[in-house]
Amino acid sequence: MIEHFSPDGLFAGTVFNLGLLGLSGVLLFFVLSGYLITGILLSLRESPLRRALERFYIRRTLRIFPIYYLTLLVLVIIGLPSVTQYILWHGMYLSNVLFVLKPQVAAPIAHLWTLSVEEQFYLIWPWLMLAVPYKHVHRVILCAITIGICWKAVVINTLGDHLAGALPVFACLDSLAVGAWLAFVEQDETLRSRHQHILRMLLIAGSAIVLLQTVLFITDGGRGLVLLMSNIGASLLFAWLVGRAAQGFKGWVGAVLEWRLVLFMGKISYGIYLYHYFMPRVLTYLLKSFGFDQPGSLFAGMLAFTLTVLTATLSWYLIEGPISHLKEKLSYPA
């Protein structure tokens, strides 16, 4: 929201172009998702394959589909061309592919690409984590990390700085699989004892890559290498962060992360993400309707933030919360 609600060009030409704002939020989302989903799937391996898959997909459907398709319906009713003309793409969670083929379509709904990546990941990953023999699971995860890096390398060497190197699910596999590997480490009996050492290695390696990436960006050197490392360095740092958070932070950091307001923001974060990109336009419409002038960019951003949180709160209590109770009938193993 800081990036999307800030004036255009505010961070242009700065180190924030590395993705230390919007992109890092997305990478944290992917790492955390890979971690949580893989942990769930590994815990389901003792169940029959069909039952495990049914439980996983039904719970994911109940959590993700309702407000996503409700949002698409509202945008169709409003008549947003980027949605009405390409509704099948968005309805089938292929927005990321569409934006690679037609970048001009993305402007009003660009953030939907990440949700498409998630759904495409869900189509592949559960089968791999549940059906592959356990002794090969870690190889599958490491292979996925390699595919993500190699995909970007091929795109950079053929197309340069192209959306095809960022938006397809294969370009995001390294971030998703880094989180998955952390979940595997925590559940595997042979690796669990080395968990703290592995977390330190993630922190050191991630910091070194991000530092190198920053130096190359500042000195305007090795742009291809900067693009190649655009995900993996931050993803390793976020894997450390997720692993430490799972253990529980102490002191003021723990107090902040366990603050009830922060926990509530986490609870409604899906709605925040889904709705926030539309809020500046909604705000402009409301201000014009009531005869108010457009405020300054900073105040407008604060209003858009407030409107986003209010909308996501209503969404949780009226739609997502009641539906989530159905998930409890299909709870995962402890």
C-alpha positions in Angstrom: 0.0 0.0 0.0 2.9 2.4 0.6 4.0 1.8 -2.9 0.6 1.8 -4.6 -0.7 4.8 -2.6 2.4 7.0 -3.1 2.7 9.6 -5.8 4.0 8.2 -9.2 7.8 8.4 -9.5 8.4 8.9 -5.7 10.8 6.1 -5.6 12.0 6.1 -9.2 15.8 5.8 -9.6 16.3 4.8 -5.9 17.3 1.5 -4.3 13.6 0.9 -3.7 13.4 -0.1 -7.3 15.0 -3.4 -6.2 11.6 -4.2 -4.8 12.2 -3.2 -1.2 8.6 -2.0 -1.1 5.9 -3.7 -3.2 7.9 -6.7 -4.6 9.3 -7.6 -1.2 5.7 -7.7 0.2 4.9 -10.1 -2.6 8.0 -12.2 -2.0 7.2 -12.5 1.7 3.7 -13.6 0.7 5.1 -16.3 -1.6 7.7 -17.6 1.0 5.1 -17.6 3.7 2.6 -19.4 1.5 5.1 -22.0 0.4 5.9 -22.6 4.1 2.3 -22.9 5.3 1.0 -24.9 2.4 3.9 -27.4 2.4 3.7 -27.8 6.2 0.0 -28.6 5.8 0.6 -31.0 3.0 3.4 -32.9 4.8 1.1 -33.3 7.8 -1.5 -34.9 5.5 0.8 -37.5 4.1 -0.5 -40.2 6.5 -4.0 -39.7 5.1 -5.2 -41.5 1.9 -4.2 -39.4 -1.1 -7.7 -38.8 -2.3 -9.0 -37.7 1.2 -5.9 -35.5 1.7 -6.4 -33.7 -1.6 -10.1 -33.3 -1.1 -9.6 -31.8 2.3 -6.9 -29.4 1.1 -8.7 -28.2 -2.0 -12.1 -27.7 -0.3 -10.5 -25.6 2.5 -8.5 -23.5 0.0 -11.7 -23.0 -2.1 -13.7 -21.8 0.9 -10.9 -19.4 1.9 -10.0 -17.9 -1.5 -12.8 -18.1 -4.0 -15.8 -16.2 -2.4 -14.4 -12.7 -2.2 -12.3 -13.1 -5.3 -15.2 -14.0 -7.6 -17.4 -11.4 -5.8 -14.8 -8.8 -6.6 -14.8 -9.9 -10.3 -18.6 -9.8 -10.4 -18.6 -6.2 -9.0 -16.0 -5.1 -11.6 -18.0 -6.8 -14.4 -21.2 -4.9 -13.2 -19.2 -1.6 -13.2 -18.0 -2.4 -16.6 -14.2 -2.3 -16.2 -12.9 -3.2 -19.6 -9.8 -5.0 -18.3 -12.2 -7.4 -16.6 -15.2 -7.6 -18.8 -13.1 -8.2 -22.0 -10.9 -10.8 -20.3 -13.2 -12.4 -17.7 -12.3 -15.9 -18.7 -8.6 -15.2 -18.0 -9.3 -13.8 -14.6 -12.0 -16.4 -13.8 -9.6 -19.2 -14.5 -6.8 -17.5 -12.5 -4.7 -16.8 -15.6 -4.3 -13.0 -15.0 -0.5 -13.4 -14.7 -0.3 -15.0 -18.2 -2.6 -12.4 -19.6 -0.5 -9.5 -18.3 2.6 -11.1 -19.9 0.8 -11.2 -23.2 -1.0 -7.9 -22.9 0.8 -5.7 -20.4 -1.6 -2.8 -21.2 -4.5 -4.7 -19.6 -2.9 -4.8 -16.2 -3.0 -1.2 -15.0 -6.3 -1.2 -13.0 -6.1 -4.8 -11.8 -2.3 -5.5 -11.8 -2.2 -7.1 -8.3 -4.3 -10.0 -9.4 -1.2 -11.7 -10.9 -0.1 -12.9 -7.5 -3.4 -14.7 -6.8 -3.1 -16.4 -10.2 0.4 -17.6 -9.3 -0.9 -19.0 -6.0 -3.8 -20.9 -7.6 -1.4 -22.3 -10.3 0.9 -23.4 -7.5 -1.9 -25.2 -5.7 -2.7 -27.2 -8.9 0.8 -28.7 -8.9 2.3 -28.6 -5.5 -0.2 -30.8 -3.4 0.3 -33.7 -5.8 4.1 -33.5 -5.6 4.1 -33.2 -1.8 1.6 -36.0 -1.2 2.3 -38.5 -4.0 6.1 -38.3 -4.4 7.9 -40.8 -2.1 9.1 -39.0 1.1 12.8 -39.7 0.4 12.5 -37.6 -2.8 10.5 -34.7 -1.4 13.5 -32.6 -0.5 14.9 -33.1 -4.0 11.6 -31.9 -5.5 11.7 -28.8 -3.4 15.3 -28.0 -4.4 14.5 -28.7 -8.0 11.7 -26.1 -7.8 14.1 -23.5 -6.5 16.5 -24.3 -9.4 13.6 -24.0 -11.9 12.7 -20.6 -10.6 16.3 -19.3 -11.0 16.8 -21.0 -14.3 13.5 -19.6 -15.7 14.6 -16.1 -15.0 18.1 -16.7 -16.4 16.6 -17.9 -19.7 14.2 -15.0 -19.9 16.9 -12.5 -19.1 19.2 -13.9 -21.8 16.5 -14.0 -24.5 14.0 -11.3 -23.7 15.9 -9.1 -21.2 13.9 -7.3 -18.5 10.6 -8.8 -19.5 7.4 -9.6 -17.5 7.8 -13.2 -18.5 10.7 -13.3 -16.0 8.5 -12.2 -13.1 4.8 -13.1 -13.5 4.5 -16.8 -14.5 4.4 -19.3 -11.7 7.7 -20.8 -12.8 9.4 -17.4 -12.2 8.1 -17.5 -8.6 8.9 -21.1 -7.8 12.2 -20.2 -6.1 10.4 -18.0 -3.5 7.6 -20.5 -3.0 10.0 -23.4 -2.7 12.3 -21.6 -0.3 9.4 -21.4 2.1 8.5 -25.0 1.3 12.1 -26.1 2.1 11.9 -24.4 5.5 8.7 -26.3 6.3 10.4 -29.6 5.3 13.4 -28.8 7.5 11.0 -28.3 10.5 9.2 -31.6 10.0 12.0 -33.9 8.9 13.5 -35.8 11.8 17.1 -35.8 10.4 17.1 -32.0 9.7 15.1 -30.7 12.7 18.1 -30.9 14.9 20.0 -28.5 12.5 17.1 -26.1 12.3 18.9 -23.2 14.2 22.0 -23.6 12.1 20.0 -23.6 8.9 18.2 -20.4 9.9 21.5 -18.7 10.5 22.7 -19.8 7.0 19.5 -18.4 5.5 20.1 -15.1 7.2 23.8 -14.9 6.1 23.2 -16.1 2.5 20.2 -13.8 2.0 22.0 -10.8 3.5 25.0 -11.4 1.2 22.9 -11.6 -1.9 20.8 -8.6 -1.1 24.0 -6.6 -0.3 25.6 -7.6 -3.6 22.3 -6.8 -5.4 22.2 -3.4 -3.9 25.8 -2.6 -4.7 25.3 -3.6 -8.3 22.2 -1.5 -8.6 23.8 1.6 -7.1 26.9 1.2 -9.3 24.7 0.5 -12.3 26.6 -2.7 -13.0 25.5 -6.2 -13.9 21.8 -5.5 -14.4 21.2 -9.0 -15.7 22.6 -10.4 -12.4 20.5 -8.0 -10.4 17.4 -9.3 -12.2 18.5 -12.9 -11.8 18.8 -12.5 -8.0 15.6 -10.4 -7.8 13.8 -13.1 -5.8 16.2 -15.4 -4.2 18.1 -13.1 -1.9 15.0 -11.5 -0.3 13.3 -14.9 -0.2 16.1 -16.4 1.9 15.9 -13.5 4.3 12.1 -13.9 4.5 12.5 -17.6 5.1 14.7 -16.7 8.1 12.1 -14.2 9.2 9.2 -16.8 8.9 11.3 -19.4 10.7 12.0 -17.1 13.6 8.5 -15.9 13.8 7.3 -19.5 14.0 9.5 -20.0 17.0 8.2 -16.7 18.5 10.2 -13.4 18.8 11.0 -12.1 22.3 11.1 -8.5 23.6 9.6 -5.6 21.8 9.6 -7.3 18.4 7.4 -10.1 19.8 5.2 -7.6 21.6 4.6 -5.7 18.3 3.9 -8.9 16.3 1.5 -10.2 18.9 -0.3 -6.8 19.3 -4.0 -7.4 18.8 -4.2 -4.7 16.1 -1.4 -6.4 14.1 -3.0 -9.8 14.5 -6.3 -8.4 13.3 -4.6 -6.8 10.3 -3.2 -10.3 9.6 -6.6 -11.8 9.8 -8.1 -9.4 7.2 -5.0 -9.2 5.1 -6.4 -11.2 2.2 -9.2 -8.7 1.8 -6.8 -5.8 2.3 -4.6 -7.1 -0.6 -7.6 -7.9 -2.9 -9.4 -4.5 -2.4 -6.6 -2.0 -1.8 -5.6 -1.5 -5.5 -9.1 -0.2 -6.3 -9.3 2.2 -3.4 -7.7 5.3 -4.9 -10.2 5.2 -7.7 -13.1 4.5 -5.3 -11.9 7.4 -3.2 -11.8 9.8 -6.1 -15.3 8.8 -7.1 -16.7 9.3 -3.6 -15.0 12.7 -3.2 -16.5 13.9 -6.5 -19.9 12.5 -5.6 -20.0 14.5 -2.4 -18.5 17.7 -3.9 -15.1 17.5 -2.3 -11.8 18.5 -4.0 -9.1 15.9 -4.4 -6.8 16.1 -1.4 -3.0 16.1 -1.5 -1.3 12.8 -2.3 -0.2 12.1 1.3 -3.7 12.7 2.8 -5.3 10.8 -0.1 -3.0 7.8 0.6 -4.1 7.9 4.3 -7.8 8.0 3.3 -7.3 5.1 0.8 -5.6 3.1 3.5 -8.5 3.8 5.9 -11.0 2.9 3.3 -9.2 -0.3 2.5 -9.1 -1.4 6.1 -12.8 -0.6 6.6 -13.8 -2.5 3.5 -11.6 -5.5 4.4 -13.1 -5.5 8.0 -16.7 -5.6 6.6 -15.6 -8.3 4.2 -14.3 -10.4 7.0 -17.3 -10.1 9.3 -20.0 -10.4 6.6 -18.4 -12.9 4.1 -15.1 -14.5 4.9 -15.6 -15.1 8.7 -18.9 -16.9 8.3 -17.6 -19.0 5.4 -14.4 -19.9 7.3 -16.5 -21.7 9.9 -17.3 -24.3 7.3 -13.6 -25.0 7.1 -13.6 -26.2 10.7 -15.5 -29.3 9.7 -12.5 -30.2 7.6 -9.7 -29.5 10.0 -6.2 -30.6 9.4 -4.2 -33.0 11.7 -2.7 -31.3 14.8 
